[in-house]
Amino acid sequence: MWSARLVIAGLACVAAGRQTVAGDDAALNGFTPPIWSVVGSLGGTYTNNVYLTPSATQSDVYWTPDITIRADGRLTSDIYYRIYARGDFDAFTDESDADNSVARAGARLATNISDWTASIAYENRYSFGGIFQDRLFVGHDVIGSIWRTLDWSWISLSPGALLNYRFADVDESQRFRMELWLGIEVPLDEKWSVVSEPFFEQFWFTDGLNSGRRDSVYSVSLGLQYAITENANLTTEVVYESGTSNRPGLNYDFLEIGPRLDFVY
């Protein structure tokens, strides 16, 4: 339920840095073979609104393993490629009816434009109720995004934007989605940092019973991050999220808190 974009993106830069160093000479000539890595996280989170309901909320603790296996390289001297497979799930301690999981595979092309990274991606997504049990839909996502990281005085900022359209075998799952975020990191010393991420997400559903539906999601997180090694961070954070919809009964908000281990190898 929470977003780990900021921490995962930071750790991902470590793997990307290894690839750049290893492949600099070959990159001058264009294509480089892929370098494989594993990116993942493991979180335990308390939430006060398991089912995202406007009232009569239910609290619980859930666990979220998230693993991605990926291959990165250069297609040309200025175009990067990535292929990946990813699986994750939310497993609730008591409210098992809320368990959900996703398996996906995709490919991405990216290039640098000034100080920004722009990418286009395709992702094949399988969404399940339960832990990879009841298939809800199969999605085909086309995704465009742009992001950058900049250091300003004693603070590091990571703004980004994403636009996505999902084709799916269930009409109600087809929609446009936009994301806007701003990752913020304030180092306290070599190991500790304060991290935060204001986030906005907008959905425009296009088909089936959801045709005309508009959902908005606003969230902000605040956490304390500890760099265990160059490749692993431990973050404890608080997240507040509010969702609104033009359909009755779909508004909600929640507060979550918990630790998360992020790693890349």
N, C-alpha and C positions, 0 to 999 in steps of 0.2 A: 504494500500500500504506500510505503514511503518511496522517495526518489533518491537514488544514489549517483546521479549524474556527475556531481562535482568531484566526489572522491574517486569514483571509477575513472573519470576522465584524467584526473591527476596521475593516478597509478598507470593508466594506459600510456601516458607520455614516457614513462620509464621504459616500457617495452618498445615503443616507437623509437626512443633514443638509441637503444641497443641495435635496432634494425638499421638505423641511419648510419651509425658508426661502422657496422659490419659491411654495409653495402654501398658506401660512398663511391668507391672506385667504379663498381659495376653500374651504379645509378647514373654516372655521367654518360654511359652508353645506352640508357633506357631501361629495359625490363630487368627486374631482379626476381629470382625465385622466392617463394614465400618463406617467411620465418614464423614458426608456430609459437603460440603462447596460450596460457590459460588465465582468464580473468574471472574473479568470483567474489562473492560476499556471503556472509552468514550472519543473520540478525535475529535477535529476540526482542519482541516489541509488545508493550502494553497499549491497547487501544480502548477508548471508552465508547466506541460505536462500531461494533463488528459488522452490522448489516447496512450501514450507511442510511439509517432511517431518520426522519425528521423529529420523531418522538419515541418514547418507550425504548430507549437505546440499551444495548447490551454490551458489557465490557468483557474483555478476555485478553489472553496473551497468545501471540502467534509467532511461529518460527519461519524464516524465509531463507533457504539456501538458493543461491543464484550462481550458475556456472556457465561460462562461455568458453568454447574452444575456437580459436581463430587463427587465420593465416594472413599475414600482412606482407606487402611488397610494393614495388613500383611497376606500373604498366609502361610509362614513359618517364622521361626525366622530370616531369612536373605533374604527373597524375599517379596517385597512390591507389592501390586496390586492397580490399579486405573481403575474405569469405569467412563465414562463422556459423556455428550452431550453438544454441543457447537453450537452457532449461531452467525453470524456476517455479517455486510454489509457495503458497501461504498455508501453513498447517496450524490450525487453532487448537488450543489445549482442551477447551470444553465444547465450543460451538463448531463441531465438525461439519455442520451443514454449510458453513461459510468457506470451507477449504476450496482452494482453486489453484490451477496450475496452467503453465504455458510452455509449449515447445515450439521453437522457431529456428529457421535457417535462412541465411540471406547473403547478399553480396553488396559491396559499396565501392563507389569511386569517389575520390576526393582530390581537391587541388587547392593551392594557396592563392588567394586574391588579396594583394597588399598584405595586411597583417591578419586577415581572416582565413579560416578554412571553410570551404564550401563543399558539400557532398550531395550525391544522389544515390539512393539505395533501393533495393527490392528485398522484401522480407515475406517469407511464407510462414504463417502463424497458425498453430493449432491451440485452441483454448478449451480447457476442460473444467467441468465441475468435479470437485474432489481432487485427489492427487493422481492425475493422469488416468481418470476413470471415465466419466461421461463426457463425450465430446460435445461441446456447445456449438462451435462453428470452425470453419477453416477460412482464414483470411489471406489476402494477397495485398500487401501494403507497398505503396510507392511513396518514398520519403525524400524530401529535400530539406537540407539543414545548412546553417551557417553559424560559426562560433569562433571565438578567439579568447586568449588569455592575455591580460596586460597587468603589469606591476606599476602601481602608483604609490609613491612614497612607501609607507609601511604596510600597504594592503594590496592583495592580489584579487583582481576582478575577472570573472569569466562569463561574459554575456553570450547568449545564444538564442536562436529561433529555429523552429521546425514547422514544416507543413506536410501533411500526410493525407492521402486518400486510401481508404480500405475497400477493396472488392472482397465479397464474401459469399459463401454458399447459403447464408441466411440473410434475407433482405434487410432485416432490422439491424444488422451489424455494419451495414455499409454507411460510411460517413467520411466527412472531412474532419481533420483535427489540426489545431494550431497550438504550439507551445512557445512560450517566452520565459526565459529564466535568467537569473543573474547569480552566479556563484561568487561567494565572498570568502576570502581566507585572510585571517590576521595572525601571523606568526607571533608566538609569545617567546619562544626560544628555538633551539635546533630541533626539538622533539614535539613540542606542544603548539597547537594552533586553535583559534576560535573560528568556526566555519558556520556559514549561513547561506540559505538559498531562497529568496523570494521567487515564486513560480506562478504562472498563469497558463491555463489550458482551456481551449474552447472547442466544442464539438458541434458540427452541423450534420445531422442525420438526413439521409437522402431517400430512403426506400422503405417499403413495407409499412408496418404499423408505426414505425418511428419517423416516417416522412414528416418534415417540418419541425422536428424536435431540436431544441437548442439547449445545450448544457454548458455551464461555465464552472471552472474549478480554480480557486485561489488558495495558495498555501505559502507558508513560510516556515523555515526550520532554523534552529539555533543549536549548535553542538560544540563539543570539545573533542579535538582530534589528537591522537598520540601516534607518532610515527614509530612503529615497533622496529622495522627495518626499512631499507630503501623500497622494498616490494610489498609492504604490508602496513596498513593503518587500522587503528581501533578508534571508532567514533561513537560517542554517546550523545544523542540529540533528542530534542523535543520538536515535534511537528504539529502545527495547527493547520487544518484544511477545512475549507468551506465550499460546498457545491450548491449551485442553483440551476434550475431548469424551468423552461416554459411549460412543462407538463406537471400537473399537480402531484404532490406526494413524493417528489424526487429531490427536494432540498434536504441538505444534511450538513453537519459539521462534526469534526472529531478532533481529539487531542491524543497524540501518541508520544511515547517515550521509550527509549531502549538503546542498547549497545549494538554495534555492527562491526564486524571484521571484514575489511576489504583487502584483496591481495591480487598480485599478478606475477606469473612465473613463465 
